[in-house]
Amino acid sequence: MLQIIFGLIGILLICIILVFIYIYNKFQRLKNGSEAGLSQIKVALKKRLDMISQLVEIVKSYAKFERQVMENITRLRSSIGEINKPQDINKVNNESKRILNNLIAIVESYPNLKASENVKDLMKAITDVEDEIARQRYTYNNIVQDYNTRVSSIPSNLVAKICSFKKIDYLEFEDEVNKKPDTAWNK
């Protein structure tokens, strides 16, 4: 009888250990997924900044343009590699969106520039990158939601406490900044 009790306790311990391992591995997969999502967003932000640089070069010939804008774009682009937090991505996103919206306003005020095939192609590409950023943000936030739900729900919250898993911040682009630029190219 004692052997049966020890056997059941052994089986129960093995089951608890297996559940712990499963939950721990799920946390790791979600954490890795969130990091991959941030990396994809950083790549898309770099693409956006590259295209903004190209647009600046085109606009320069039509409008007096500040050198500081190019310096800001270069600074933002080089800072992307050092970003590890959603808040930092939000800052880069907001600043690059502000620069882009200023450029769009300039393009809109020059009919010849607006009609240029290079500008049209570039604006289409920028719209595509904006869509990519939105998709990547959506995916990232879904992964973070799943991760954070597990951090705060039983029994996975026990594993989270034991292994020091903390909640991850969402990417929260401002509503105004998150909207696509209102231009003739995306109507």
Residue pairs with C-beta under 8 A, 6 or more apart in sequence:
19 155
20 159
23 150
23 155
23 156
23 159
24 159
24 163
26 150
26 156
27 147
27 150
27 151
27 156
27 159
27 160
27 163
27 165
30 143
30 146
30 147
30 150
31 147
31 165
31 168
33 143
34 140
34 143
34 144
34 147
34 168
37 136
37 139
37 140
37 143
38 83
38 84
38 86
38 89
38 140
40 136
40 139
40 140
41 89
41 133
41 136
41 137
41 140
41 171
42 80
42 81
42 83
42 89
44 129
44 132
44 133
44 136
45 80
45 89
45 92
45 93
45 96
45 133
46 77
46 80
47 129
47 132
48 96
48 100
48 126
48 129
48 130
48 133
49 73
49 76
49 77
49 80
49 96
50 77
51 122
51 125
51 126
51 129
52 73
52 96
52 99
52 100
52 103
52 126
53 70
53 73
53 77
54 122
55 100
55 103
55 107
55 119
55 122
55 123
55 126
56 65
56 69
56 70
56 73
56 103
58 113
58 116
58 118
58 119
58 122
59 65
59 103
59 106
59 107
59 113
62 106
62 110
62 112
62 113
63 106
63 109
63 110
69 99
69 102
72 95
72 99
73 96
73 99
76 92
76 95
76 96
79 88
79 92
80 92
82 88
83 89
83 92
85 169
86 140
86 168
86 169
86 170
86 171
86 172
87 169
89 171
90 171
90 172
90 173
90 174
93 133
93 173
93 177
94 173
94 174
94 177
97 177
98 177
100 126
100 181
101 181
104 123
104 181
104 183
106 113
107 113
107 114
107 119
107 123
107 183
108 114
108 183
108 184
113 119
114 184
120 185
123 183
123 185
123 186
124 185
126 181
127 180
127 185
127 186
130 180
130 181
134 178
137 171
137 173
140 171
141 170
141 171
144 168
144 169
144 170
145 170
147 165
147 167
147 168
148 167
148 168
150 156
150 157
150 160
151 157
151 160
151 165
151 166
151 167
152 167
159 165
160 166
180 186
